[in-house]
Every structure is written in C-alpha cells, then in structure tokens.
Amino acid sequence: MSARSKARKHSLDILYEADIRKSDALSIIEVRLNLGEDAELPPVREYTKELVTGVSDHKRKIDELIATYIQGWDLDRLAAVDRNILRIAIYEILWADSIPDAVAIDEALVLAKDLSTEESAGYIHGVLAKITSIKSDLSL
C-alpha cells in the first residue's frame, strides 16, 4: 500500500470517527497530533491532514453534490463509510490538482471493496464518474 493510500485510509478513519461521534474531524486531528508518536495510533501524515482539512473546508459543497447524484438515496441513509469515501474522492477530484481523477476514483473503489460492499463500490463509482464528467461545469 502506497503512502498516499495509507493516508487516504487514515483520513477515512478520522472522518468516519467524526461522523459517528458527531464531532469535528479537525479536532480529532489536533488531538492525535498532540498525542505524538508515543500513542498507539498511526502517525498523522501530511496528506492525511490535507485530506481531512480539505474535506472539512468543502464539506457543504461535497455533501450537496453527493445528495444530488446518489439518486434515490438520502445522504443521511448512506453508510457512514460510503459517505466518507465519497467525500474524500470528491475532494481529490475537485480540489487536489496533483491527483488524477482516475486515481481518486480507483482509490475510492479499493476502500469501498475493502471496507464496505460490492454494491457500495458500484454506486460510488457511478457518483464519482458523474461528478468527474461535470467537473468543468461546476462553480466552486
């Protein structure tokens, strides 16, 4: 697993925790940074901080896009892991210029297959493909 893949997984863990606890992901990052390397938690990589901060900064727009393109689902009814996989990938597609869209989608599908269901991977792919196709038309 590449360093960026590990950072995505760690970001997903933090965003998932924040979602379940109804807390702020940036606060969780801050606590983990303050614990230092002596804690029994993986270190917070720079790309992990970038992803969590980016998702947090753009969460309203990201969630609006998810709600628009999940067709037949309500954002709150999505599994928390799926919701946060989508958030990370959409952030990378729309705001992380150094990450090719195909890489963001592939990484999201790997996370979905590993941590969710085959069905989840299918609809996550559909949502991300749609967002990629309209990316240039979006006002960010």
Rosetta blueprint (number, residue, H / E / L):
1 M L
2 S L
3 A H
4 R H
5 S H
6 K H
7 A H
8 R H
9 K H
10 H H
11 S H
12 L H
13 D H
14 I H
15 L H
16 Y H
17 E H
18 A H
19 D H
20 I H
21 R H
22 K L
23 S L
24 D L
25 A H
26 L H
27 S H
28 I H
29 I H
30 E H
31 V H
32 R H
33 L H
34 N H
35 L H
36 G L
37 E L
38 D L
39 A L
40 E L
41 L L
42 P L
43 P L
44 V L
45 R L
46 E H
47 Y H
48 T H
49 K H
50 E H
51 L H
52 V H
53 T H
54 G H
55 V H
56 S H
57 D H
58 H L
59 K H
60 R H
61 K H
62 I H
63 D H
64 E H
65 L H
66 I H
67 A H
68 T H
69 Y H
70 I L
71 Q L
72 G L
73 W L
74 D L
75 L H
76 D H
77 R H
78 L L
79 A L
80 A H
81 V H
82 D H
83 R H
84 N H
85 I H
86 L H
87 R H
88 I H
89 A H
90 I H
91 Y H
92 E H
93 I H
94 L H
95 W H
96 A L
97 D L
98 S L
99 I L
100 P L
101 D H
102 A H
103 V H
104 A H
105 I H
106 D H
107 E H
108 A H
109 L H
110 V H
111 L H
112 A H
113 K H
114 D H
115 L H
116 S L
117 T L
118 E H
119 E H
120 S H
121 A H
122 G H
123 Y H
124 I H
125 H H
126 G H
127 V H
128 L H
129 A H
130 K H
131 I H
132 T H
133 S H
134 I H
135 K H
136 S H
137 D H
138 L L
139 S L
140 L L
